[in-house]
């Protein structure tokens, strides 16, 4: 086990000055203290709402000075989020973790945001500092070999601690596919089997206490791969140090015999788990930034200076004011850009649409850019009214994605919107903010999964158009058979999140325009001011919950059964090639156009043929009625 420097002299001075010492540190002989962080996202500077990395390092020293054995762990998403770390593509984050003397880290999905080559540079810094990256379920593609380390063992006085790591398979779609193309992420039962094998191997090595260091989270959308699912599926894990869902678990959460802990995010809290080596008793506690300042009050001086110097350099680079907004721009997650239309979502999509159209004009391309989509997860913060600096811009849009143009059919666009709102009103990073079109999501209609998208944790919708209706595009009626060119960011164009269908378009052109630059150009076109036009969302997206008509509401009371279909009197065809076979179909309970097309035409995606044939009696393709007779051209 690595040991930090002792600071008894500092402790004594703190006592003389009246600094309150933490209760848990009264007598730490015979104790193991697991200090844990997760989802730091670049918030390494000490502030009113952040303990800062200098506080984390000092806390480790503090407990070691009290006689405890200390293990310091991070559960991922440490290298991306603020310009402090984004400016170096995450490299500075690794330097801070190394200086704080961490014992191990697991990767989060955002470690891949700057590309795999940048991640390998980060890994090299950690390796030089003897900090292993442990992710047993992240394999070299085509092999059973972990790309990084699977586990590590920390020897303490009287206790051997085994630690293995797991990263969410959602990384496959929450990061650009090109960043993970050489990796396989074990998921679901395969991940659980991998974890059980790790526990068994560590126990065979004589480990007394087993920790899973995971970036899995507990969000509903992650069901089947959450830390709570892991605790239920795997025997022998004593402690799960978790991240990903930014969940605050003060005191921990017990699932069976396993304790799960998570601090939230942004170093607003630092977590501690004190383990009595003799009895095995565990006590979990979160220390907030305010608690730390009031009751601990010491910070690692060298780390504080290191972060301050880097921050000053970054501030100098990004301090330029480039625009003013007269209104607050909403980039919050939930409710916000991942659940509904917001004014910042509108502004971002408008900027993509503007950049795409300007690019087409400059390049003399014979296409029109019709629509723009911005995934809500790509918008990372709100913008308050006032001056906007480059630092603000790159904090809100940190990824460095470029604007891409993709030509798809109306049917494909409908599938994109259906897939990207599959759990609405529950938050999802893929939620599509839009420009150039309007659409409605009816959350009362059940969503059904179709086939799983390749190399993705997401599924195609079984019934595109069952929940989503595209109202108009460019002020004109939506045409499922037409081609539309869509401006998106490169993450979406590569099939990230729920946008796999964009990889199947008939045309794709990466403009090379970085998304932040697109926003600057768009603001410039507005005279450098975002005015009251964006005070409220524009009404492009409607979220409704309208019950689908059922037999009780659509069939007269005296009618107990739908009438049998009547064969139409049609003139006999001269040849089968000249006139298609036609029949009348009577709608029954549970039908949708997709299901009827699947049953009668052998392909649910042919529902549009039925809709086009019967437009006079179907005003809304999401609403058909029991007893209604539809013409089917077979």
Helices and strands as residue ranges (DSSP letters): H 8-16, G 23-25, E 31-37, H 52-65, E 69-74, H 83-86, H 91-99, E 104-105, G 109-112, H 116-128, E 132-133, E 138-140, E 151-156, E 159-167, H 171-174, G 177-179, E 183-185, H 188-204, E 209-215, G 220-222, H 227-233, E 239-242, E 253-255, E 258-261, E 269-276, E 282-288, H 289-295, H 301-318, E 321-325, H 343-363, E 369-375, G 376-378, E 386-389, H 390-396, E 402-409, H 410-420, E 432-435, E 437-442, E 449-452, E 459-461, E 468-473, E 483-489, H 490-493, G 500-504, E 507-514, H 515-525, E 529-530, G 532-534, E 541-544, H 551-554, E 582-586, H 593-601, G 604-606, H 607-613, E 629-633
